[in-house]
Amino acid sequence: MSTSRVNGALHGLRVIDLSRVLGGPYCTQALADHGAEVIKLEPPNGDETRGWGPPFVGETASYFVGVNRNKQGICVDLSREEGRDVLWQLLEGADVLVENFKPGTLARWGMDYERDLSKRFPRLIHCAVSGFGPDGPLGGLPGYDAAIQAMAGLMSVNGERDGPALRVGLPIVDMVTGLNALAGILLALAEREKSGRGQSLDIALYDCGVSLLHPHLPNYFGNGRTPQRSGNAHPNIAPYDSYRTATAPVFLAVGNDRQFAKLCAHLDAPELADDPRFVDNKSRCAHRPELKEALEALLREHACEPLAAELIRAGVPCGPVQTIDAVAKHPHTLHRELLVELGAYRGTGTPIKLSRTPATYRTPPPALGVDTRAVLNALGIDAHTQQRLLEAGVLKGS
């Protein structure tokens, strides 16, 4: 884990983060981990996820703590003109603006990208995260992860074959939206190196949810049949499912005939790989029930954990189904530096590993408004003006 002051790949980049909840903050934390200066503006009541607990770390929900490290936190009421004046000053030195207001909010405030921001700040990259985008049949409507999972078809293919549609057990749409926002910002920065101009990014949760429908949407295009739930089984590959052993289930993710032959050999049943019903993936998919019965008859002679360890080292992709506490303690999790500790702060490390300019973990998530005075001092806003704005409720901070 790197907590050093080595400059990251995005050192020198200034990001103004107006986003709340998850998609935007997930993106801006990644930017901050890699060296960007991220100034997070929150409304007087704060990002609503500060209250999304239990559990809480002090008075702040773990949910907020999970996606807001390495940021400076200031509290500004942007619904008031004096608050927007502070934002205009922040944008003078900014490279990127990230926001997830309802489409049209910035325009109502006189901060529309095309009309206002791009003319005053031609190099500024504006990233708007929204539920459905600004226009179209659903344009401008609010969107949260679970609702988008339902509307974008993810729930329809998640769950047991004979059970109800289920939400994926983590906010996958929000997080992929954050990753797409990150990718879009980096693309726009790369293009700016050539053109010298910024641009606006339209990142919608709905689009990102639909983009996740692989292989279900390609399958639908291919055969015209509406994909159905299949539990843990893969719709295109077999054996690719959870299987009972003598102890806990093991998940086998066998992607080709060579891996299947290795699996059969390790289970002392090499003849299964030559069985006409199982000789290739197409045949195995056509005989899934017989394949599962044959494999579980062999697997019941083995305990899950040692078998999984032996199989993966033999070249058969597989693994035990681990709980979160086991993942947090796993030696490989620690080896890959996926746990971050800064004093009392504990968080999830970045999966993006750069050889020369690694991510650094410098500061824990900010308390509400903790950096307001420091950031305004850096802008050159005098102490009298700051105090007046604090007393008027335009600012909040220590």
N, C-alpha and C positions, 0 to 999 in steps of 0.2 A: 504494500500500500504506500503510495507516494503522498507525503504531506509536506514536501519540500517546496521551495519558492522557485523552482525551475520554471521558466516561461513556457506556457502551453502553446499549442499550435494556433490558438486564436488570441494570443496575447496582443493587446492594443486595440481589440475590437470592443466597442461599447454598445451594449444592448439595453434598451429601455423595455422593461417587461410589465405590461399592463394586464397580463393574463391571470386567471384564477382557476381553481379546481385542479385539473390534471393535464390535459393535452398540452397547453401552453407552458405551464411550469415544468413538465417533464422535458420539453424541448430546451427551455432556457437553462435548466440545471445541467444538461449535457453541454451546452455552449459554455457555461461557467466552469465546469469541470476541466475543460480544455483551454482555459485561460482567458476567456472573455470577461470583461467587466460587466456584470449584470446588475442593474438597478431595478428592483421590484417595487412598483407603486401599488399600494393597497388603499382601498377606501377606508373611511373612518372606522367601520366595523370590522375591517380586515377581510382577507380571503376566507370565504365561508368554510373551507376545509380545516381552518384552525379549530373549529368546533365539531368536526366529524369524528367523534370518539364516543366511548372509550376504545382503545387505551389513550391516555394522555401522557405527555412528557412535560411535567410541570402543569402549566395551564394550556398547552398547545397539543392538539391531537397528533398522534403518530402519522396520520394520513398526510398532514401538511409537512411534517418533518421529513417525510420520505422523498420529497421532490423539490426542496427549496434551499439546499445548501449552496455555499459559495456565492450567495447573493447579498447585496446591500438592500436593506428594507427601509422604505420611507412610506409615510402615510399622508396621502393628499386627496382631498375631495374634488374630483374632476368634474362633478356636476356644477361646480361654481367657477365663475370666470377667473377668479384669482388663482384657483387651483390649476386651471388650464394654462394660465400664464407661467406657472412653474414648469409644467410639462413642455411648453414651447422652449423654455430655456434649456431644459434637459436635452431636447432634440437637436439643439445647435451643435453638439459634439457627438451625436449618436450615429452609429452605422446601421443599426437594426431596431425596429419597433415591432414588438409582438403583442397582439391584443386578441381577446376573444369576446368583445362586446357584441351585443345584438347588431347585425348588419344595419348600417345607417346611423349608428350612434355617433361615430366620429364626424360624419358629415353634418349632423345636427349641431355639433360643437364647433363647426367651422374648421374641421381638420380632415376633410375628405382627402384621400391620397392624391387622386388625379388633379383635383381642383386646387388644393391648398398645399399639401405636404410636399409633393414632387416638385412644385415650383420653387418653394422656399428651400427645400433640401434635396437637390437633384440626385445625390448619391445615396439617399436613404432607402433601405430595404424594409418594406412594410409587410408583415406577415399577419394575416387575419385568419383566425381559427374560429369556425362557426359550426352549427349543427348541420345545415343543409346548403350553405352558400348564400349569396345575397339575392338570388333571383330564381326563377323557375317555379313549378307548382308548389314546392315546399319552401321556397326561398325565404329566409328571414325568420323561420320558425325556430323555437328553442330545441336543442337536442342534448340528451345525456347518454352516456355510454350504453346503459341497459336498453333504453328505448331504441337506440340505433341498432344494437344487436338484434332486437326483435324485427325491426323494419327492414334491415339489410339482409335478412335471411340466415344469419349465423345461428340463431336459436333453432331454426327449423331443422338443422342438420346436427344439432348437439343434444345428446341424450341417448338413452337406451332405445333399441328398435321398437319396443312395444310400450315405451313410456312417453311422457309429455316432452315438449320442446323445453330446453333448459338454457339459461344464461351461462356463458362461459364463466368460470369461477374467478375471474379477475377482469379488470377494466381494459380488455384487449383493444377495443376500438379507440379509447382515449389515448392509450400508450402508443399505438401504431400511428395515430394522428400526430402525436408529438414527434415521433421519428420521421414522419413525412415532412413535418414542418422543419425539422432539423435539416433534412436532406435538401428541401427547397431553399432554405436560407443559404446553405453552403453552395448550391448551384448558382444562386443569384450573386453571391459574393465572387464566385469564379468568373461569371459573366461580366461583373462590374470591373474586374481587372482589365478587360478588353475594351469595354465601351465607356467606362467612367460613369455609368448611370445606374441608379437603383431601379427597383421595380416593385410591384405589389404581388403578393402571393395569396391565393385563395385556397385555403386548406379546410375541407369540410369533413366532419365526422362521417356523414353518410357515404361520401366517396371512399373514404378509407375503409369503412365497413364492407362495402361492396368489393373493394380491391382484395379483401382477404378470402374471397370465396373460391379459392383453389383447393382441390380440383373440381369442386362441385359445379361452378359455372362452366368451365370447359367441358365437363361431362354432359351437362345439359345441352350445350351447343352441339356436342357430338352425337347424342342419341335422342334428344328431345324429351327425355323422361325427367320428371321432377325428382331431384335427389332427396333421399329419405335419411332418417337417423339410423346409425349403425352401431351405436354403443362405442366401444373402444376399437372396433374393427375398421380398417381402412377400406374405402369403397373401391380402390383399384389394385390393392396388393394383398397377398396372403403368403405365409402367415404374418399378419401385422395386427396384433391383438393382445389382450391379456389372457394368460393361461394359468389354470390352477396347477400348483405343485403340492408337495407334501406339507408345505407350510403356507406362505403367503403367495399371492399371484405374482408371476413374472410377466413383463411385457416384452414380447418378441417383435422386433422391427426388421424382418427379413426382406431385403429389397431386391435380391436376385437369386438365380439358381445356384450359384457357387456358395452363397451364404446358406441356402437351404441344405445343400449337400453337407456342409460343415456341421450344421445343427443336427442332422440325422446321424452323422458319423459319431458325434459326441454323445448322442443318446443311444449308441450301439444299435442303431436301426438304419444302416446305410441303404437298405432295400427300399425304404420309403422314397428316397430321391429318384428311384427308377420306376416307381409305380406310375402307370400311365395317367392316373388321376392327379398326380402331383408333380409331373415331370417338368412343368414350366408354370410361370405365374398365371397364365390364362387358364390352365387346367386346374390349378389350385383354387383360383377364385370360383370356378364352376363347381368345386367340390368342398366348399368351406366346412360344412358340418362334419363330413368324414375326416377332413384334415384335422379339425380341432379335436375330435374324439381320439384319433390315433396319437396325436401329440400329447394330449393330457394323460393318456394311458401310460406313456413313457415318463412324463414329467412328474407324475405322482410318486415316483421312486426317489425324487430329489428334493432337497430343501432349497428354497428360493435364493437366499443370499449367496451361498457358495456356488450354486449352479450359475447364477447371473455373472458372478466374477469369472468363472471358468469360461463361459461362453463368449463373453466380450473379448477376453484375451485370446480366444481361438478365432476371432474374426466374425463373430455373430453379434450384430447390434441388438442389445437388450438391456434391461435394467429392472431392479425392484421398484415398486411404487413407493416413493419415500414421502414422509410427512415434512412439513416446513421446518420443524425443529431439527430433524435429521439433516436436512439440506444445509442449514445454518452451521452445523457442527462438522460437516463432511470435510475430510482432509483436502479434497480437491477444491472445494469452495474456498478454503483458506489459502491454498496454494495459488489459486487464480486471483487472489486479492479482491474477492467479491464482497468482503465485509470491510466497512470503513469505521474507524473509531477516532473521534476528536474529543477528548475529555469525556463528558457524559453522553455525547452524541454517538449513536450507532446508525449506520445506513448501509445501503447497497452500493457496491462499487460499480464503476462503469465497465461495460463489456467491450469498450473500444480501446484497444491496446496499441499505442504508437511507440515505435522504438526510440526515437530521438526526443520527442516532445510528449511524454506521457501526461495523462490527466493528473491533476493535483487536487487534494482536498484541503482547503485552507480555512474555511469558516463554517460553523454549523448554521442551520437555518436561522434567519433573523427574527428576533422578537418584533412585535408590531411597532413600526415607526422608530426602531432603535437607531437608525442611521439618518433620520430626517435632518437633524441639524448639521451633521458632517457633510452630507451631500449638498445642502443649500449653502453652507459655507464655501464649498468648492466652486459653486456657481457664482459666488460673489454677492449673494443676497445678504444684506446687512442684518445685524442682530435685532435692530428695532423692527424691521419689516417682518422678520421671522416671528418675533414675539407677538406682533399684531395678528399675524395669520394663525398662530397657535391659539390665541385667545378667541379668535373669531370662529374656530373650528374648521378652518380650511386645511390646516396641518395638524398632525398629531405626532408626538415624538418626545424623547427625553432630552 
